[in-house]
Amino acid sequence: MLRPIIARRKLLAFALLAFFLFYWIPFSHVFPGWGPFPLQFGSYRVFQATTIAMWAIVALGLNLLTGYNGQISLGHGAFVAVGGYTAAILMFDHGWPFWATIPVAGFMTGTVGFLVGVPALRLTGPYLAIATLALAISTPQILLKYEGLTHGSQGINVNSPPPPAVLDGVLNQTQWLYFLALVIAIIMTIIAWNIVRSRVGRAFVAIRDSEIAAQAMGISVPRFKTMAFAISAFFAGICGGVYVQVIGFVSPRSFDVLQSINYLTTIVVGGLASILGSILGAAVFVLVPEVNSLLEGLHLPAADQAPDVLYGASLILVMIFMPYGFAGFIRRVGRLQPPLVMQSFSDFFGQIGLRVRTARSVLPGGSGGASTPRKEGPRPDASDREKEDGSS
């Protein structure tokens, strides 16, 4: 009986999510006085949703590497840079169509990730994190060094692709880029979902839990660890290719080390080893700057530093009260059944009432219908009992 209820909940949530993503976000401005939600999305909100889709792509790949395989990476900003520059160079210098540059950027970055994963086999834990952090720090300098290929500090400007002729007049530029990023994010989510539930995903989890036990079961640890790096870098390269189409510009300053740290923060806040957590983490991280505008509207003192303070405090609170991220919190709430919850509350307060009544009954002059404890006289000692036994 419980499974049909859960299935109906999932179907309803999927229908609402599809309505929200494919209709309400891009077209809510068409009906300013209509709709079940009072919230309207302008061009800026649609661009925010596009950014969430891009961040979700790279977060999915990083979660496969860190959450499922247990390898900590602080260098995914470098992989996004490789994908972005690959797509930009192919479009600007060689005239490739935009749709062809995105998969090429993914495969090119996946190759780089495989090459990085081979020497990373000897590193684990914080040592691997420091090594990938060095990759993120050195990538902007490498891009500046080879300016004949990367155009140096000037960067590369490319024209964002216009809507297809079939959709001309139906979608504007912002809406078209949103749907482009959304469709690619959905495709990458399906790919990540299938990887997690395949033999490869089970091998990733086994290696994360115990490399010795995984090797004893016949799993090739070096093979799957390098594969995890390549797959994760492939996702980051796809994100870089989409980034070029949306932003229309890349430069070494676009991919600093802080961006790599933010990617790791995204999957930790959203939930490690969770597809949903990658998406929720991307949404939370992109929408955090909205706190700045709210505080500026309140005209509070030191409002310019307040968003950073609130963001840090929110991360601490998430780690304390939601150690499994937002995805873990949602899963726990979704498993709750209202009748069982109400019964638990009833039992809890019933036990409290029973303890209160028991405490009142043992206190002097206590009320509540409890009988007064019976006063017992002095107990006979051993000599008295011997006399009674002799007389009998």
KEKE-3310 file (N, C-alpha, C; in steps of 0.2 Angstrom, whole numbers, plus 5000, padded with zeros to 4 digits):
npx = (5004:5010:5019:5012:5008:5020:5024:5015:5017:5030:5027:5019:5028:5037:5029:5026:5039:5043:5034:5038:5051:5051:5041:5037:5048:5054:5043:5035:5034:5025:5012:5008:4998:4993:4993:4998:5008:5014:5026:5037:5047:5060:5072:5084:5082:5080:5092:5099:5094:5099:5113:5112:5109:5121:5131:5126:5130:5144:5145:5138:5148:5159:5154:5153:5166:5171:5160:5156:5167:5177:5188:5196:5194:5201:5203:5194:5190:5200:5198:5185:5190:5198:5188:5180:5190:5193:5181:5179:5191:5189:5177:5180:5193:5193:5180:5170:5153:5142:5136:5144:5155:5153:5152:5165:5173:5170:5176:5189:5193:5190:5200:5211:5208:5210:5224:5228:5223:5231:5244:5239:5235:5244:5241:5231:5217:5220:5232:5230:5220:5228:5237:5228:5223:5235:5235:5223:5228:5239:5234:5228:5239:5246:5237:5239:5253:5254:5249:5248:5239:5229:5226:5230:5229:5219:5208:5195:5182:5166:5152:5136:5126:5112:5094:5086:5080:5067:5062:5062:5056:5048:5056:5067:5084:5089:5080:5082:5096:5094:5086:5095:5105:5098:5093:5105:5110:5100:5102:5115:5112:5105:5114:5124:5116:5113:5127:5129:5121:5126:5138:5150:5148:5145:5157:5165:5159:5163:5177:5178:5173:5182:5198:5206:5197:5189:5199:5201:5189:5191:5191:5198:5207:5216:5212:5198:5199:5206:5197:5186:5191:5192:5179:5173:5180:5176:5162:5165:5171:5160:5152:5161:5160:5147:5146:5154:5145:5134:5140:5148:5162:5178:5192:5208:5206:5193:5193:5197:5206:5197:5185:5186:5186:5173:5166:5168:5162:5149:5144:5146:5137:5125:5124:5134:5138:5126:5114:5103:5108:5119:5112:5104:5113:5120:5109:5108:5120:5121:5110:5113:5120:5109:5105:5113:5106:5094:5099:5104:5093:5087:5095:5105:5119:5136:5132:5138:5148:5140:5133:5144:5147:5135:5134:5145:5141:5129:5135:5141:5130:5123:5132:5131:5118:5113:5121:5122:5119:5107:5100:5100:5093:5080:5077:5075:5064:5055:5053:5045:5029:5014:5003:5011:5020:5012:5007:5019:5022:5010:5013:5025:5021:5012:5020:5027:5016:5013:5024:5024:5012:5016:5027:5020:5012:5021:5025:5024:5008:5003:4992:4980:4973:4980:4984:4987:5003:5005:5008:5019:5022:5034:5046:5047:5060:5074:5074:5061:5054:5060:5054:5041:5041:5045:5034:5024)
npy = (4994:5006:5008:5012:5025:5032:5031:5039:5051:5054:5055:5066:5076:5075:5080:5093:5098:5098:5106:5118:5120:5119:5128:5138:5145:5151:5157:5164:5178:5181:5180:5190:5192:5180:5163:5150:5154:5168:5173:5180:5178:5187:5192:5192:5182:5171:5169:5166:5154:5147:5148:5139:5127:5125:5124:5113:5103:5102:5099:5087:5078:5080:5075:5062:5059:5063:5060:5047:5040:5044:5052:5067:5082:5098:5104:5106:5118:5120:5110:5114:5126:5120:5114:5125:5133:5125:5124:5138:5141:5132:5137:5151:5152:5142:5141:5132:5124:5128:5118:5107:5109:5107:5093:5089:5097:5091:5078:5081:5087:5076:5067:5074:5074:5060:5059:5066:5059:5047:5049:5053:5042:5038:5046:5050:5056:5071:5074:5072:5081:5093:5092:5093:5105:5113:5111:5119:5131:5133:5133:5145:5153:5145:5147:5160:5160:5153:5162:5163:5152:5153:5167:5174:5186:5194:5186:5177:5181:5175:5173:5171:5157:5160:5158:5143:5143:5137:5140:5154:5169:5163:5160:5170:5176:5174:5165:5154:5151:5146:5135:5127:5125:5119:5107:5100:5098:5090:5079:5075:5073:5061:5053:5052:5046:5034:5029:5028:5018:5007:4994:5000:5011:5004:4999:5010:5015:5004:5005:5017:5014:5004:5001:4990:4979:4980:4977:4964:4958:4958:4969:4981:4993:5004:5006:5009:5021:5030:5030:5036:5049:5053:5053:5062:5074:5074:5078:5091:5097:5097:5106:5118:5120:5123:5134:5144:5146:5152:5163:5169:5173:5170:5169:5169:5174:5170:5158:5155:5150:5150:5147:5133:5129:5132:5124:5111:5114:5116:5102:5097:5104:5102:5088:5074:5060:5059:5062:5071:5079:5086:5094:5102:5108:5116:5125:5131:5137:5146:5155:5161:5174:5182:5186:5197:5207:5208:5212:5224:5231:5232:5241:5239:5241:5239:5230:5226:5216:5207:5197:5187:5183:5178:5167:5159:5156:5149:5138:5132:5128:5120:5109:5105:5102:5096:5085:5076:5084:5095:5086:5074:5078:5081:5068:5061:5068:5065:5052:5052:5048:5055:5049:5041:5050:5058:5049:5046:5058:5058:5047:5052:5063:5057:5049:5058:5064:5053:5051:5063:5062:5051:5056:5066:5058:5052:5062:5072:5075:5074:5075:5069:5057:5047:5034:5036:5033:5018:5017:5008:4998:4996:4983:4966:4960:4948:4939:4940:4933:4921:4917:4917:4906:4896:4895:4891)
npz = (5000:5003:4993:4981:4985:4987:4974:4967:4973:4969:4955:4954:4959:4949:4938:4943:4943:4930:4924:4930:4926:4912:4908:4917:4921:4909:4903:4911:4911:4901:4905:4916:4925:4928:4934:4946:4954:4962:4958:4946:4932:4925:4913:4920:4930:4922:4917:4929:4931:4920:4924:4935:4929:4922:4932:4939:4930:4931:4944:4945:4939:4947:4959:4956:4956:4969:4978:4975:4972:4981:4979:4982:4974:4970:4959:4948:4942:4933:4923:4918:4912:4902:4894:4891:4884:4873:4866:4863:4855:4844:4838:4836:4830:4820:4815:4819:4821:4834:4841:4838:4845:4859:4862:4858:4867:4879:4877:4875:4887:4895:4891:4896:4909:4911:4909:4920:4930:4931:4937:4949:4955:4965:4975:4989:4998:5008:5001:4988:4986:4987:4976:4965:4968:4965:4951:4948:4952:4943:4930:4925:4923:4913:4903:4900:4896:4884:4873:4859:4856:4865:4865:4876:4889:4884:4881:4873:4862:4858:4847:4854:4851:4840:4842:4834:4817:4817:4829:4829:4834:4843:4854:4863:4864:4877:4883:4874:4876:4889:4888:4880:4889:4899:4893:4890:4903:4908:4900:4904:4917:4916:4911:4922:4931:4926:4926:4940:4944:4937:4934:4934:4943:4955:4957:4959:4971:4979:4979:4986:4998:5003:4997:4998:5001:4989:4979:4983:4979:4966:4958:4948:4954:4950:4937:4938:4946:4938:4928:4934:4936:4922:4918:4927:4923:4910:4911:4917:4906:4897:4903:4902:4888:4887:4894:4887:4876:4883:4890:4881:4881:4886:4897:4905:4918:4921:4927:4941:4956:4966:4961:4959:4972:4976:4968:4975:4987:4983:4981:4993:5001:4994:4995:4996:4986:4979:4966:4966:4976:4969:4960:4969:4977:4967:4964:4977:4979:4968:4971:4983:4982:4982:4994:4997:4990:4997:5010:5007:5004:5017:5023:5032:5044:5039:5028:5016:5020:5026:5018:5016:5029:5033:5023:5027:5040:5037:5030:5041:5049:5041:5040:5053:5056:5045:5040:5029:5019:5008:5000:5008:5019:5013:5008:5020:5026:5016:5018:5029:5037:5039:5048:5056:5062:5069:5078:5085:5091:5099:5108:5113:5121:5129:5137:5144:5151:5159:5167:5174:5181:5189:5196:5204:5212:5221:5228:5244:5249:5236:5222:5210:5210:5214:5226:5244:5250:5260:5277:5286:5300:5313:5309:5314:5324:5323:5335:5339:5329:5331:5344:5340:5331:5340:5349:5341)
capx = (5000:5015:5023:5008:5008:5026:5024:5010:5021:5035:5024:5017:5034:5040:5025:5027:5046:5043:5030:5042:5057:5050:5036:5036:5054:5055:5037:5030:5033:5020:5006:5010:4993:4990:4997:4997:5013:5015:5033:5038:5054:5062:5078:5089:5080:5081:5100:5101:5092:5104:5119:5111:5110:5129:5134:5124:5133:5150:5144:5137:5154:5163:5151:5155:5173:5172:5155:5155:5173:5181:5194:5194:5197:5200:5205:5189:5190:5205:5194:5180:5194:5200:5182:5178:5194:5192:5175:5180:5196:5186:5172:5183:5199:5191:5173:5165:5146:5142:5134:5149:5161:5152:5155:5172:5176:5170:5180:5196:5194:5190:5207:5216:5207:5213:5231:5229:5221:5236:5249:5235:5234:5248:5239:5225:5215:5222:5238:5227:5217:5233:5239:5223:5223:5240:5232:5219:5232:5243:5230:5227:5246:5247:5233:5243:5259:5253:5244:5247:5234:5223:5225:5232:5225:5213:5203:5192:5175:5163:5145:5132:5121:5105:5089:5085:5075:5061:5060:5063:5050:5045:5061:5072:5091:5090:5076:5085:5101:5092:5084:5101:5109:5093:5093:5111:5110:5096:5106:5121:5110:5103:5121:5126:5111:5115:5133:5129:5117:5129:5144:5155:5146:5146:5165:5167:5157:5167:5183:5177:5173:5188:5202:5208:5191:5187:5204:5200:5184:5193:5190:5205:5207:5219:5208:5192:5200:5207:5190:5182:5194:5191:5172:5172:5183:5171:5157:5167:5172:5154:5150:5165:5157:5140:5148:5156:5139:5130:5143:5151:5168:5183:5199:5211:5203:5186:5193:5202:5206:5191:5179:5187:5184:5166:5163:5168:5157:5143:5142:5146:5131:5120:5124:5139:5135:5119:5113:5099:5112:5122:5107:5102:5119:5121:5104:5109:5126:5119:5105:5116:5121:5102:5105:5116:5101:5090:5102:5105:5086:5086:5100:5109:5126:5141:5129:5143:5151:5135:5132:5149:5146:5129:5136:5149:5137:5125:5138:5142:5124:5122:5136:5129:5111:5111:5127:5121:5117:5100:5097:5099:5087:5074:5075:5073:5058:5050:5051:5040:5022:5010:5000:5016:5023:5007:5007:5025:5021:5006:5016:5030:5018:5009:5025:5028:5011:5013:5030:5021:5007:5020:5030:5015:5010:5026:5027:5019:5002:5002:4985:4979:4969:4984:4983:4993:5007:5003:5013:5021:5024:5041:5047:5049:5067:5075:5072:5054:5052:5061:5049:5034:5042:5045:5027:5020)
capy = (5000:5012:5009:5016:5032:5035:5032:5045:5057:5055:5057:5073:5080:5076:5084:5100:5101:5099:5113:5124:5121:5120:5133:5144:5150:5155:5160:5167:5185:5182:5180:5193:5192:5173:5157:5148:5157:5175:5174:5181:5177:5191:5189:5190:5176:5165:5169:5163:5147:5144:5146:5133:5121:5124:5122:5106:5098:5101:5096:5080:5075:5081:5071:5055:5058:5063:5057:5040:5036:5045:5056:5074:5086:5105:5107:5106:5124:5119:5106:5118:5130:5116:5113:5132:5136:5121:5126:5144:5141:5129:5142:5158:5151:5137:5142:5126:5126:5128:5111:5102:5110:5105:5086:5089:5100:5086:5072:5083:5087:5069:5065:5078:5071:5053:5060:5069:5053:5042:5051:5054:5035:5037:5051:5050:5061:5078:5075:5072:5088:5098:5091:5096:5113:5115:5111:5124:5137:5134:5133:5152:5155:5142:5150:5167:5158:5151:5167:5161:5148:5155:5174:5178:5190:5197:5181:5175:5183:5172:5175:5166:5155:5162:5152:5140:5146:5135:5143:5161:5172:5159:5161:5175:5174:5172:5159:5149:5148:5143:5128:5124:5123:5114:5100:5097:5096:5084:5073:5073:5070:5054:5049:5051:5042:5027:5027:5026:5011:5002:4990:5005:5015:5000:4998:5017:5015:4999:5008:5023:5011:5001:4999:4983:4975:4981:4973:4957:4956:4957:4976:4984:4999:5009:5007:5013:5027:5034:5031:5041:5056:5055:5054:5068:5079:5075:5082:5098:5100:5099:5113:5123:5121:5127:5141:5148:5148:5157:5169:5172:5175:5166:5172:5166:5176:5167:5151:5156:5144:5150:5143:5126:5127:5133:5117:5106:5117:5114:5096:5096:5107:5098:5081:5069:5053:5060:5065:5076:5084:5090:5099:5106:5112:5121:5130:5135:5142:5152:5159:5164:5181:5186:5188:5203:5212:5208:5216:5231:5234:5234:5247:5238:5243:5233:5226:5223:5210:5203:5190:5182:5181:5173:5162:5155:5153:5144:5132:5128:5126:5114:5103:5103:5100:5092:5082:5073:5090:5096:5080:5069:5081:5080:5061:5059:5071:5062:5045:5052:5046:5059:5046:5038:5056:5060:5044:5047:5064:5057:5043:5056:5067:5052:5047:5064:5065:5047:5053:5069:5059:5047:5061:5069:5053:5050:5068:5073:5079:5074:5073:5066:5051:5041:5032:5038:5027:5015:5018:5002:4998:4993:4976:4962:4958:4940:4936:4940:4928:4914:4916:4915:4899:4891:4894:4887)
capz = (5000:5004:4987:4976:4988:4985:4966:4965:4975:4964:4948:4955:4960:4943:4934:4945:4941:4923:4923:4933:4922:4904:4906:4922:4921:4903:4900:4916:4910:4896:4909:4922:4930:4929:4936:4952:4958:4961:4956:4939:4930:4920:4909:4924:4933:4917:4916:4935:4930:4916:4928:4939:4925:4920:4938:4940:4926:4933:4951:4944:4937:4953:4964:4954:4958:4976:4982:4974:4971:4986:4977:4983:4969:4970:4952:4943:4938:4927:4918:4915:4908:4896:4890:4888:4878:4867:4862:4860:4850:4838:4836:4834:4825:4815:4812:4820:4823:4842:4843:4838:4850:4865:4864:4857:4873:4884:4876:4875:4894:4898:4890:4901:4916:4912:4910:4927:4935:4931:4942:4955:4958:4971:4980:4992:5004:5007:4996:4981:4985:4986:4970:4961:4969:4961:4944:4947:4952:4937:4924:4922:4921:4907:4898:4899:4893:4877:4870:4852:4855:4869:4864:4881:4894:4880:4880:4866:4861:4853:4847:4857:4845:4840:4841:4827:4813:4818:4835:4829:4836:4849:4860:4863:4865:4884:4883:4870:4880:4895:4886:4878:4895:4903:4890:4891:4910:4909:4897:4909:4924:4915:4910:4928:4935:4924:4928:4947:4945:4933:4937:4935:4949:4960:4958:4962:4978:4983:4980:4991:5005:5005:4991:4999:5000:4982:4976:4985:4975:4959:4955:4946:4958:4946:4931:4940:4948:4932:4924:4938:4934:4915:4917:4930:4918:4904:4913:4917:4899:4894:4907:4899:4882:4888:4897:4881:4872:4887:4892:4875:4882:4890:4898:4911:4924:4922:4930:4946:4960:4970:4957:4960:4979:4976:4965:4980:4992:4980:4981:5000:5004:4991:4997:4993:4983:4977:4960:4968:4979:4965:4958:4974:4978:4962:4965:4983:4978:4963:4974:4989:4982:4982:5001:4996:4988:5003:5015:5005:5005:5024:5025:5038:5044:5036:5024:5011:5023:5029:5014:5017:5035:5033:5019:5031:5045:5034:5029:5047:5051:5036:5042:5060:5057:5039:5038:5022:5014:5007:4997:5013:5023:5009:5008:5027:5026:5012:5021:5035:5036:5044:5054:5061:5065:5074:5083:5089:5095:5105:5112:5117:5126:5134:5141:5148:5156:5164:5171:5178:5186:5194:5201:5209:5217:5226:5232:5250:5247:5229:5220:5204:5210:5217:5233:5248:5252:5266:5282:5289:5307:5314:5307:5320:5323:5322:5341:5340:5325:5334:5349:5337:5329:5346:5352:5336)
cpx = (5004:5018:5019:5008:5014:5027:5020:5014:5026:5033:5022:5022:5037:5036:5026:5034:5046:5040:5034:5048:5056:5045:5037:5042:5055:5049:5033:5029:5027:5013:5007:5004:4990:4995:4996:5002:5013:5021:5034:5045:5056:5069:5084:5088:5081:5088:5102:5100:5097:5111:5118:5112:5118:5132:5132:5128:5140:5150:5142:5144:5159:5160:5152:5162:5174:5167:5155:5162:5178:5187:5192:5198:5196:5203:5200:5188:5195:5202:5189:5184:5196:5194:5180:5183:5194:5187:5176:5185:5193:5181:5176:5189:5197:5184:5169:5158:5146:5141:5139:5155:5160:5154:5162:5176:5176:5175:5188:5197:5194:5197:5212:5215:5210:5221:5233:5228:5227:5241:5245:5234:5238:5247:5232:5223:5217:5228:5235:5223:5222:5236:5234:5222:5229:5239:5228:5223:5236:5240:5230:5234:5248:5244:5236:5249:5259:5248:5243:5241:5228:5222:5226:5227:5219:5207:5200:5184:5172:5155:5141:5127:5114:5100:5088:5080:5068:5058:5061:5056:5046:5049:5065:5079:5092:5086:5079:5091:5100:5090:5090:5104:5104:5093:5099:5112:5106:5099:5111:5118:5108:5109:5123:5122:5112:5122:5133:5126:5120:5135:5149:5154:5147:5153:5167:5165:5161:5174:5183:5177:5179:5192:5204:5203:5189:5192:5203:5194:5185:5192:5197:5204:5210:5215:5202:5193:5202:5201:5186:5185:5192:5183:5170:5174:5179:5165:5159:5168:5166:5151:5154:5162:5151:5142:5150:5150:5135:5133:5146:5158:5172:5189:5202:5208:5196:5187:5199:5201:5200:5185:5180:5184:5176:5163:5162:5163:5150:5140:5142:5139:5125:5119:5129:5135:5128:5118:5108:5103:5116:5118:5105:5108:5121:5116:5106:5115:5125:5115:5108:5117:5114:5102:5108:5110:5096:5092:5103:5098:5084:5090:5103:5116:5131:5137:5133:5146:5146:5134:5138:5149:5140:5130:5140:5145:5132:5128:5140:5136:5122:5126:5134:5123:5109:5118:5127:5119:5109:5097:5096:5093:5081:5072:5072:5066:5053:5048:5046:5033:5018:5007:5005:5019:5018:5007:5013:5024:5016:5009:5021:5026:5014:5014:5027:5022:5011:5019:5028:5017:5011:5024:5026:5013:5015:5028:5022:5013:5000:4994:4985:4976:4974:4983:4989:4997:5006:5009:5014:5024:5031:5041:5049:5056:5068:5073:5065:5051:5054:5056:5043:5035:5042:5038:5023:5022)
cpy = (5006:5013:5013:5023:5035:5036:5038:5051:5059:5058:5064:5078:5081:5080:5092:5103:5102:5105:5119:5125:5123:5126:5139:5148:5154:5159:5163:5174:5186:5183:5183:5193:5185:5168:5156:5151:5164:5177:5175:5181:5182:5188:5188:5184:5170:5164:5165:5155:5143:5143:5140:5127:5120:5122:5115:5101:5097:5098:5089:5076:5075:5076:5063:5054:5058:5060:5050:5036:5038:5049:5063:5078:5094:5108:5107:5112:5124:5115:5110:5123:5126:5116:5120:5134:5131:5123:5133:5144:5137:5134:5148:5157:5146:5137:5136:5128:5125:5121:5106:5103:5108:5098:5085:5092:5095:5080:5075:5084:5081:5066:5068:5075:5064:5054:5062:5063:5048:5043:5052:5047:5034:5042:5049:5055:5068:5079:5075:5079:5094:5098:5094:5103:5116:5116:5117:5131:5139:5135:5140:5155:5151:5145:5157:5165:5157:5156:5166:5157:5150:5163:5178:5181:5193:5192:5180:5177:5179:5174:5169:5164:5157:5156:5149:5144:5144:5138:5151:5164:5169:5160:5166:5172:5171:5165:5153:5146:5144:5136:5124:5121:5118:5107:5097:5094:5090:5078:5071:5070:5062:5050:5047:5046:5035:5024:5025:5019:5006:4998:4995:5009:5011:4999:5005:5017:5010:5002:5013:5020:5008:4998:4992:4978:4975:4976:4966:4954:4956:4964:4979:4992:5005:5011:5011:5020:5032:5035:5036:5048:5058:5056:5061:5074:5080:5079:5090:5101:5101:5106:5119:5125:5125:5134:5146:5150:5153:5163:5173:5175:5171:5170:5169:5168:5173:5161:5152:5150:5144:5147:5136:5124:5128:5127:5112:5108:5115:5107:5094:5098:5104:5091:5077:5063:5054:5064:5072:5081:5088:5096:5104:5111:5118:5127:5134:5140:5147:5157:5163:5171:5185:5188:5195:5209:5213:5213:5223:5235:5236:5239:5245:5240:5237:5228:5223:5217:5205:5196:5185:5179:5176:5167:5157:5152:5148:5137:5128:5125:5120:5108:5101:5099:5096:5089:5078:5078:5090:5090:5075:5071:5079:5072:5059:5062:5067:5055:5046:5051:5050:5055:5043:5044:5058:5055:5044:5053:5062:5052:5047:5060:5063:5050:5052:5065:5059:5049:5059:5066:5054:5051:5064:5064:5051:5056:5069:5077:5079:5072:5070:5059:5045:5040:5034:5032:5024:5015:5011:5003:4996:4985:4972:4960:4950:4937:4935:4934:4921:4912:4914:4908:4894:4890:4890:4880)
cpz = (5000:4997:4982:4979:4986:4978:4964:4968:4971:4957:4949:4956:4953:4938:4936:4943:4934:4921:4925:4928:4915:4903:4911:4921:4915:4901:4905:4915:4905:4900:4916:4927:4931:4932:4944:4957:4957:4958:4948:4938:4924:4917:4914:4928:4928:4917:4923:4934:4925:4919:4932:4935:4923:4927:4940:4936:4929:4940:4950:4943:4944:4959:4962:4956:4965:4980:4982:4974:4977:4985:4978:4978:4970:4964:4947:4939:4932:4922:4915:4910:4901:4891:4887:4883:4872:4863:4859:4854:4843:4835:4833:4829:4819:4812:4813:4822:4831:4844:4843:4843:4857:4867:4863:4864:4878:4883:4877:4883:4897:4897:4895:4908:4917:4913:4917:4932:4936:4936:4949:4958:4965:4976:4983:4997:5002:5002:4989:4980:4984:4979:4965:4962:4965:4954:4943:4947:4946:4931:4921:4920:4914:4901:4896:4895:4886:4874:4863:4851:4859:4869:4871:4886:4890:4880:4873:4867:4856:4853:4849:4851:4846:4840:4834:4823:4814:4825:4835:4830:4842:4855:4858:4864:4872:4885:4879:4873:4886:4893:4883:4884:4899:4900:4891:4898:4911:4906:4901:4915:4922:4914:4917:4932:4933:4926:4936:4948:4940:4937:4938:4942:4955:4962:4961:4970:4982:4984:4985:4998:5007:4999:4992:4998:4992:4978:4977:4981:4968:4955:4954:4949:4953:4940:4933:4943:4943:4928:4927:4936:4927:4915:4921:4926:4912:4905:4914:4911:4896:4897:4904:4892:4882:4890:4892:4877:4876:4888:4885:4875:4887:4891:4904:4918:4926:4926:4935:4951:4965:4967:4959:4967:4979:4973:4971:4985:4990:4982:4989:5003:5001:4994:4993:4991:4982:4971:4962:4971:4975:4962:4963:4976:4974:4963:4971:4982:4973:4966:4980:4988:4982:4989:5001:4995:4994:5008:5013:5005:5012:5026:5031:5038:5042:5032:5018:5014:5025:5025:5015:5024:5036:5029:5023:5037:5043:5032:5035:5050:5047:5038:5049:5059:5050:5037:5031:5017:5013:5004:5003:5017:5019:5009:5015:5028:5022:5014:5027:5033:5041:5049:5059:5065:5071:5080:5088:5093:5101:5110:5117:5123:5131:5139:5146:5153:5161:5169:5176:5183:5191:5199:5206:5214:5222:5230:5238:5248:5240:5228:5213:5204:5213:5224:5237:5250:5259:5271:5286:5296:5307:5313:5313:5319:5323:5329:5342:5335:5327:5340:5346:5334:5334:5349:5347:5336)
residu = (MET:LEU:ARG:PRO:ILE:ILE:ALA:ARG:ARG:LYS:LEU:LEU:ALA:PHE:ALA:LEU:LEU:ALA:PHE:PHE:LEU:PHE:TYR:TRP:ILE:PRO:PHE:SER:HIS:VAL:PHE:PRO:GLY:TRP:GLY:PRO:PHE:PRO:LEU:GLN:PHE:GLY:SER:TYR:ARG:VAL:PHE:GLN:ALA:THR:THR:ILE:ALA:MET:TRP:ALA:ILE:VAL:ALA:LEU:GLY:LEU:ASN:LEU:LEU:THR:GLY:TYR:ASN:GLY:GLN:ILE:SER:LEU:GLY:HIS:GLY:ALA:PHE:VAL:ALA:VAL:GLY:GLY:TYR:THR:ALA:ALA:ILE:LEU:MET:PHE:ASP:HIS:GLY:TRP:PRO:PHE:TRP:ALA:THR:ILE:PRO:VAL:ALA:GLY:PHE:MET:THR:GLY:THR:VAL:GLY:PHE:LEU:VAL:GLY:VAL:PRO:ALA:LEU:ARG:LEU:THR:GLY:PRO:TYR:LEU:ALA:ILE:ALA:THR:LEU:ALA:LEU:ALA:ILE:SER:THR:PRO:GLN:ILE:LEU:LEU:LYS:TYR:GLU:GLY:LEU:THR:HIS:GLY:SER:GLN:GLY:ILE:ASN:VAL:ASN:SER:PRO:PRO:PRO:PRO:ALA:VAL:LEU:ASP:GLY:VAL:LEU:ASN:GLN:THR:GLN:TRP:LEU:TYR:PHE:LEU:ALA:LEU:VAL:ILE:ALA:ILE:ILE:MET:THR:ILE:ILE:ALA:TRP:ASN:ILE:VAL:ARG:SER:ARG:VAL:GLY:ARG:ALA:PHE:VAL:ALA:ILE:ARG:ASP:SER:GLU:ILE:ALA:ALA:GLN:ALA:MET:GLY:ILE:SER:VAL:PRO:ARG:PHE:LYS:THR:MET:ALA:PHE:ALA:ILE:SER:ALA:PHE:PHE:ALA:GLY:ILE:CYS:GLY:GLY:VAL:TYR:VAL:GLN:VAL:ILE:GLY:PHE:VAL:SER:PRO:ARG:SER:PHE:ASP:VAL:LEU:GLN:SER:ILE:ASN:TYR:LEU:THR:THR:ILE:VAL:VAL:GLY:GLY:LEU:ALA:SER:ILE:LEU:GLY:SER:ILE:LEU:GLY:ALA:ALA:VAL:PHE:VAL:LEU:VAL:PRO:GLU:VAL:ASN:SER:LEU:LEU:GLU:GLY:LEU:HIS:LEU:PRO:ALA:ALA:ASP:GLN:ALA:PRO:ASP:VAL:LEU:TYR:GLY:ALA:SER:LEU:ILE:LEU:VAL:MET:ILE:PHE:MET:PRO:TYR:GLY:PHE:ALA:GLY:PHE:ILE:ARG:ARG:VAL:GLY:ARG:LEU:GLN:PRO:PRO:LEU:VAL:MET:GLN:SER:PHE:SER:ASP:PHE:PHE:GLY:GLN:ILE:GLY:LEU:ARG:VAL:ARG:THR:ALA:ARG:SER:VAL:LEU:PRO:GLY:GLY:SER:GLY:GLY:ALA:SER:THR:PRO:ARG:LYS:GLU:GLY:PRO:ARG:PRO:ASP:ALA:SER:ASP:ARG:GLU:LYS:GLU:ASP:GLY:SER:SER)
# end
